[in-house]
């Protein structure tokens, strides 16, 4: 039995759909990575740094979500899978440590750590599925081939000058993000079958919800830390209240209605792999990016509450919630028959607010963003109530 890798596969029962303790332990690395990213952004948030940080968000999300796909297929309570997750955790720590200097003197370290996580995970899945699931084995063979191409671009970027590094890394991420869309097509053997992986939609929904909690928790941590460093400022208390309210509203908008609908859609669909890829792999990316950007904006507001906002601070304070609402609206539309009018209107209002209030104080910009989020929450609650009464 110990040599039969079929017993490594996730069991098909209700208990196995729950996130395991090894998976939750693995997620702690990304708390550190998100804190590193937020602090790096807050120190020098320019449009150029914002573009570089978008690259980091794409990379962090991609390594996390694809590890989650693998642990969705394998049983993380099995010792070999646990040990492998711990190895990935160590590589994740190296990745997070090198992140702030990835465009200076630690580019190669960042690239190697990232590639090691991606390729080793794919090779581990290949080994695990060799005796258990031929369709999954062939799919991960395709994935490994694509990751070898992107890995070469990551390493080439790490060896290049910073102005070329970003081009190599953008190309590497483009390869990785396009791969699932074309089902990892390869010459002569074509694309993977649409439903080659036996995914558990309920498990993926829970894992993504937990990552949203991690991102919101990182916002609470950085906000509390920054507030304690600026207690002497007169605006700290009102800004802290607004920051906390914003975080609670983000939690409410995600968990009060949307997460449950996404989980139900993933659980009941006849195409679990396609649905999970849409709802979780792609829809959640702007949600996570929006939370991180909002945390950066709140740091600006805590540091300089009554100073006139710069273009970059307004982008963070208003663009973060806009990204969040856009991703959440996308998830709502994909998981239910409801058109997310509240999210569409809220995203549009945040764009208009950028034109109207971006030159006012950081506090007023933050207040505007929080007020729009509150309006979206109220509007969505009214829409759900109206829809429920019509359905009845």
C-alpha positions as CSV (number, residue, x, y, z in Angstrom):
1,X,0.0,0.0,0.0
2,X,2.8,2.4,0.8
3,X,4.1,2.2,-2.8
4,X,0.7,2.6,-4.3
5,X,0.3,6.3,-5.0
6,X,-3.5,6.0,-5.5
7,X,-3.9,6.3,-1.8
8,X,-2.3,9.8,-2.1
9,X,-5.4,11.1,-3.8
10,X,-8.0,13.1,-2.0
11,X,-10.9,10.9,-0.7
12,X,-14.4,11.5,-2.1
13,X,-16.3,12.3,1.1
14,X,-17.6,15.4,3.0
15,X,-14.7,15.4,5.5
16,X,-12.1,15.5,2.7
17,X,-13.7,18.6,1.2
18,X,-12.7,20.7,4.3
19,X,-9.4,22.5,4.3
20,X,-6.8,20.6,6.2
21,X,-4.4,21.8,8.9
22,X,-1.3,21.3,6.7
23,X,-3.0,23.5,4.1
24,X,-3.8,26.2,6.7
25,X,-0.2,26.0,7.9
26,X,1.1,26.4,4.4
27,X,-1.0,29.6,4.0
28,X,0.9,31.3,6.8
29,X,3.8,31.8,4.4
30,X,1.5,34.0,2.3
31,X,0.6,36.2,5.3
32,X,4.3,37.0,5.4
33,X,4.5,37.5,1.6
34,X,1.5,39.9,1.6
35,X,2.9,41.9,4.4
36,X,6.2,42.2,2.6
37,X,4.4,43.3,-0.6
38,X,2.2,45.9,1.2
39,X,5.2,47.4,3.1
40,X,7.2,47.6,-0.1
41,X,4.3,49.4,-1.9
42,X,3.7,51.8,1.0
43,X,7.4,52.9,1.2
44,X,7.5,54.2,-2.4
45,X,4.2,53.9,-4.2
46,X,4.7,55.4,-7.7
47,X,3.1,54.3,-10.9
48,X,6.2,52.4,-11.8
49,X,6.3,50.6,-8.5
50,X,2.6,49.9,-8.9
51,X,3.2,48.1,-12.2
52,X,6.1,46.0,-10.6
53,X,3.8,45.2,-7.6
54,X,1.1,44.1,-9.9
55,X,3.6,41.6,-11.3
56,X,4.3,40.3,-7.7
57,X,0.5,40.0,-7.0
58,X,0.1,37.9,-10.2
59,X,3.1,35.7,-9.2
60,X,2.0,35.2,-5.6
61,X,-1.6,34.4,-6.5
62,X,-0.5,32.0,-9.2
63,X,1.8,30.0,-7.0
64,X,-0.8,29.8,-4.3
65,X,-3.8,29.0,-6.4
66,X,-2.0,26.3,-8.3
67,X,-0.7,24.7,-5.1
68,X,-4.3,24.8,-4.0
69,X,-5.4,22.9,-7.1
70,X,-2.8,20.2,-6.4
71,X,-3.8,19.9,-2.7
72,X,-7.4,19.8,-4.0
73,X,-6.5,16.6,-5.9
74,X,-4.2,15.0,-3.3
75,X,-4.7,14.1,0.4
76,X,-2.7,16.6,2.4
77,X,-3.1,14.3,5.5
78,X,-0.8,11.8,3.9
79,X,2.8,12.1,5.1
80,X,4.6,12.5,1.8
81,X,2.1,15.3,0.8
82,X,2.6,17.0,4.1
83,X,6.4,16.9,3.9
84,X,6.2,18.4,0.4
85,X,4.0,21.2,1.6
86,X,6.6,22.0,4.2
87,X,9.3,22.1,1.6
88,X,7.1,24.5,-0.4
89,X,6.7,26.7,2.7
90,X,10.4,27.1,3.0
91,X,10.7,28.1,-0.6
92,X,7.8,30.5,0.0
93,X,9.7,32.1,2.8
94,X,12.7,32.6,0.5
95,X,10.4,34.1,-2.1
96,X,8.9,36.5,0.4
97,X,12.3,37.6,1.8
98,X,13.6,38.4,-1.7
99,X,10.4,40.1,-2.9
100,X,11.3,43.7,-1.7
101,X,14.6,43.6,-3.6
102,X,13.5,41.5,-6.6
103,X,14.2,44.3,-9.0
104,X,17.6,45.2,-7.5
105,X,20.1,42.6,-6.2
106,X,17.8,39.7,-5.3
107,X,16.1,39.1,-8.7
108,X,17.7,35.8,-9.3
109,X,16.9,34.5,-5.8
110,X,13.3,35.5,-6.3
111,X,13.1,33.8,-9.8
112,X,14.8,30.6,-8.6
113,X,12.5,30.4,-5.5
114,X,9.4,30.9,-7.7
115,X,10.5,28.4,-10.3
116,X,11.4,25.9,-7.7
117,X,7.9,26.1,-6.2
118,X,6.1,25.9,-9.5
119,X,8.2,23.1,-11.1
120,X,8.6,21.0,-8.0
121,X,4.9,21.0,-7.3
122,X,4.1,20.0,-10.9
123,X,6.7,17.2,-10.8
124,X,5.4,16.0,-7.4
125,X,1.9,15.8,-8.9
126,X,3.3,13.8,-11.8
127,X,4.8,11.3,-9.4
128,X,1.6,11.1,-7.4
129,X,-0.6,10.5,-10.4
130,X,1.6,8.0,-12.1
131,X,-0.3,5.1,-10.8
132,X,-3.6,6.8,-9.8
133,X,-5.1,8.8,-12.7
134,X,-3.8,8.7,-16.3
135,X,-5.8,11.8,-17.4
136,X,-4.5,13.9,-14.5
137,X,-0.9,12.5,-15.1
138,X,-1.1,13.6,-18.8
139,X,-2.5,17.0,-17.8
140,X,0.4,17.6,-15.3
141,X,2.8,16.5,-18.0
142,X,1.5,19.3,-20.2
143,X,1.6,21.8,-17.2
144,X,5.3,20.8,-16.5
145,X,6.2,21.5,-20.1
146,X,4.6,25.0,-20.0
147,X,6.3,25.7,-16.6
148,X,9.7,24.8,-18.1
149,X,9.2,27.5,-20.7
150,X,8.0,30.1,-18.2
151,X,10.8,29.1,-15.8
152,X,13.4,29.8,-18.4
153,X,12.0,33.3,-18.8
154,X,11.9,33.8,-15.0
155,X,15.6,32.8,-14.7
156,X,16.6,34.9,-17.7
157,X,14.9,37.9,-16.1
158,X,16.7,37.2,-12.8
159,X,20.0,37.3,-14.6
160,X,19.1,40.5,-16.6
161,X,19.3,44.2,-15.8
162,X,16.2,45.6,-14.0
163,X,14.8,47.3,-17.1
164,X,14.9,44.0,-19.0
165,X,13.9,42.0,-16.0
166,X,10.4,43.3,-16.0
167,X,10.0,42.3,-19.7
168,X,11.1,38.7,-19.2
169,X,8.9,38.3,-16.1
170,X,5.9,39.8,-17.8
171,X,6.4,37.3,-20.6
172,X,6.8,34.4,-18.1
173,X,3.5,35.3,-16.4
174,X,1.8,35.6,-19.7
175,X,2.8,32.1,-20.6
176,X,1.6,30.8,-17.2
177,X,-1.8,32.7,-17.3
178,X,-2.5,31.7,-20.9
179,X,-1.7,28.0,-20.2
180,X,-5.1,27.1,-18.5
181,X,-7.0,29.1,-21.1
182,X,-5.7,26.9,-24.0
183,X,-5.7,23.8,-21.8
184,X,-1.9,23.6,-21.9
185,X,-1.9,22.8,-25.6
186,X,1.3,21.1,-26.9
187,X,2.4,20.3,-30.4
188,X,1.4,16.8,-31.7
189,X,-0.7,15.9,-28.6
190,X,-3.0,18.9,-28.6
191,X,-4.9,20.3,-25.5
192,X,-5.9,18.6,-22.3
193,X,-9.4,17.3,-22.1
194,X,-11.9,19.9,-20.7
195,X,-12.5,17.9,-17.5
196,X,-9.3,15.9,-17.0
197,X,-9.0,16.8,-13.3
198,X,-11.4,15.4,-10.7
199,X,-11.6,18.7,-8.7
200,X,-13.6,19.2,-5.6
201,X,-15.4,22.6,-6.1
202,X,-16.5,22.8,-2.5
203,X,-12.9,22.5,-1.3
204,X,-11.6,25.1,-3.8
205,X,-14.4,27.5,-2.7
206,X,-13.4,27.2,1.0
207,X,-9.6,27.5,0.2
208,X,-10.2,30.7,-1.8
209,X,-12.4,32.1,0.9
210,X,-9.7,31.4,3.5
211,X,-7.2,33.3,1.3
212,X,-9.5,36.3,1.2
213,X,-9.5,36.1,5.0
214,X,-5.7,36.0,5.0
215,X,-5.6,39.1,2.8
216,X,-8.2,41.0,4.9
217,X,-6.3,39.9,8.0
218,X,-3.1,41.3,6.6
219,X,-4.9,44.6,6.1
220,X,-5.9,44.5,9.8
221,X,-2.4,43.7,10.9
222,X,-0.8,46.5,8.8
223,X,-3.5,49.0,9.7
224,X,-3.1,48.3,13.5
225,X,0.7,48.5,13.2
226,X,0.6,51.8,11.3
227,X,-2.0,53.3,13.6
228,X,0.1,52.5,16.7
229,X,3.1,54.3,15.0
230,X,1.0,57.5,14.4
231,X,-0.9,57.8,17.7
232,X,0.3,61.4,18.1
233,X,-1.5,62.5,14.9
234,X,-4.9,64.0,15.4
235,X,-6.3,62.2,12.4
236,X,-5.3,58.7,13.4
237,X,-8.5,57.7,15.2
238,X,-10.9,58.7,12.5
239,X,-8.7,57.1,9.8
240,X,-8.5,53.9,11.8
241,X,-12.3,53.8,12.2
242,X,-12.6,54.3,8.4
243,X,-10.0,51.6,7.7
244,X,-11.7,49.1,10.0
245,X,-15.1,49.9,8.5
246,X,-13.7,49.4,4.9
247,X,-12.2,46.0,5.9
248,X,-15.5,44.9,7.5
249,X,-17.5,46.0,4.4
250,X,-15.1,44.0,2.2
251,X,-15.6,41.0,4.4
252,X,-19.4,41.5,4.3
253,X,-19.6,41.9,0.6
254,X,-17.7,38.7,0.0
255,X,-19.1,36.4,2.7
256,X,-22.6,37.6,3.2
257,X,-23.9,36.4,-0.2
258,X,-21.2,35.9,-2.8
259,X,-19.0,33.2,-1.3
260,X,-22.0,30.9,-0.6
261,X,-23.3,31.3,-4.2
262,X,-19.8,30.5,-5.6
263,X,-19.5,27.4,-3.4
264,X,-22.9,26.2,-4.5
265,X,-22.1,26.8,-8.1
266,X,-18.8,24.9,-7.8
267,X,-20.4,22.0,-6.0
268,X,-23.4,21.5,-8.3
269,X,-22.0,22.2,-11.7
270,X,-21.6,19.5,-14.3
271,X,-18.3,21.0,-15.4
272,X,-16.3,21.3,-12.1
273,X,-12.9,21.9,-13.6
274,X,-14.0,24.7,-16.0
275,X,-16.2,26.3,-13.4
276,X,-13.5,26.2,-10.7
277,X,-11.0,27.7,-13.1
278,X,-13.4,30.6,-13.9
279,X,-14.7,31.2,-10.4
280,X,-11.5,30.7,-8.4
281,X,-8.4,30.9,-10.6
282,X,-9.3,34.1,-12.4
283,X,-12.2,35.8,-10.6
284,X,-10.4,36.0,-7.3
285,X,-7.3,37.7,-8.7
286,X,-8.8,41.2,-8.8
287,X,-10.4,40.6,-5.4
288,X,-7.0,39.8,-3.8
289,X,-5.3,42.6,-5.7
290,X,-8.0,45.1,-4.5
291,X,-7.5,44.2,-0.9
292,X,-3.8,44.6,-1.1
293,X,-4.1,48.0,-2.8
294,X,-6.6,49.2,-0.3
295,X,-4.3,48.3,2.6
296,X,-1.6,50.4,0.9
297,X,-4.0,53.4,0.6
298,X,-5.0,53.1,4.2
299,X,-1.3,53.3,5.1
300,X,-1.0,56.6,3.2
301,X,-4.1,57.9,5.0
302,X,-2.8,57.0,8.4
303,X,0.6,58.6,7.7
304,X,-0.8,61.9,6.2
305,X,-4.6,62.1,6.9
306,X,-5.1,65.8,6.2
307,X,-2.5,66.3,3.5
308,X,-3.6,66.7,-0.1
309,X,-3.7,63.3,-1.8
310,X,-1.3,62.5,-4.6
311,X,-2.4,60.7,-7.7
312,X,-0.8,57.5,-6.5
313,X,-2.5,57.6,-3.0
314,X,-5.8,58.2,-4.7
315,X,-5.2,55.2,-7.0
316,X,-4.7,53.0,-3.9
317,X,-7.6,54.4,-1.9
318,X,-10.1,54.3,-4.7
319,X,-8.5,51.8,-7.1
320,X,-8.3,49.1,-4.5
321,X,-12.0,49.0,-3.7
322,X,-12.7,49.4,-7.5
323,X,-10.7,46.3,-8.3
324,X,-12.3,44.5,-5.4
325,X,-15.9,45.3,-6.5
326,X,-15.0,44.4,-10.2
327,X,-13.7,41.0,-9.2
328,X,-16.6,40.4,-6.8
329,X,-19.1,41.4,-9.4
330,X,-17.5,39.1,-11.9
331,X,-17.8,36.2,-9.4
332,X,-21.4,37.1,-8.7
333,X,-22.3,37.1,-12.4
334,X,-20.5,33.8,-12.9
335,X,-22.1,32.0,-9.9
336,X,-25.7,33.2,-10.1
337,X,-28.4,34.5,-12.4
338,X,-28.3,37.9,-10.8
339,X,-26.7,40.9,-12.7
340,X,-24.4,42.6,-10.1
341,X,-25.8,46.1,-10.6
342,X,-24.7,47.3,-7.2
343,X,-21.1,46.3,-8.0
344,X,-21.1,47.8,-11.5
345,X,-22.5,51.1,-10.1
346,X,-20.0,51.1,-7.2
347,X,-17.1,50.5,-9.5
348,X,-18.2,53.3,-11.8
349,X,-18.7,55.7,-8.8
350,X,-15.2,55.0,-7.6
351,X,-13.9,55.9,-11.0
352,X,-15.9,59.1,-11.0
353,X,-14.7,59.8,-7.4
354,X,-11.1,59.6,-8.7
355,X,-11.8,62.5,-11.1
356,X,-13.6,64.6,-8.4
357,X,-11.8,64.1,-5.1
358,X,-8.3,62.8,-6.0
359,X,-6.8,66.2,-5.1
360,X,-8.5,66.5,-1.8
361,X,-7.2,65.2,1.5
362,X,-6.4,61.5,2.0
363,X,-9.0,61.3,4.7
364,X,-11.8,62.6,2.4
365,X,-10.7,60.2,-0.4
366,X,-10.8,57.3,2.1
367,X,-14.2,58.5,3.4
368,X,-15.6,58.5,-0.2
369,X,-14.3,55.0,-0.8
370,X,-15.9,53.7,2.4
371,X,-19.2,55.4,1.7
372,X,-19.4,53.9,-1.8
373,X,-18.6,50.4,-0.4
374,X,-21.4,50.9,2.2
375,X,-23.7,51.9,-0.6
376,X,-22.9,48.8,-2.6
377,X,-23.5,46.6,0.5
378,X,-26.9,48.2,1.1
379,X,-27.8,48.0,-2.6
380,X,-26.8,44.4,-2.8
381,X,-28.9,43.5,0.2
382,X,-31.9,45.2,-1.3
383,X,-31.3,43.4,-4.6
384,X,-31.1,40.0,-2.9
385,X,-34.2,40.7,-0.9
386,X,-36.1,41.8,-4.1
387,X,-34.8,38.8,-6.1
388,X,-35.8,36.4,-3.3
389,X,-39.3,37.8,-3.1
390,X,-39.7,37.5,-6.9
391,X,-38.4,33.9,-6.8
392,X,-40.9,33.0,-4.0
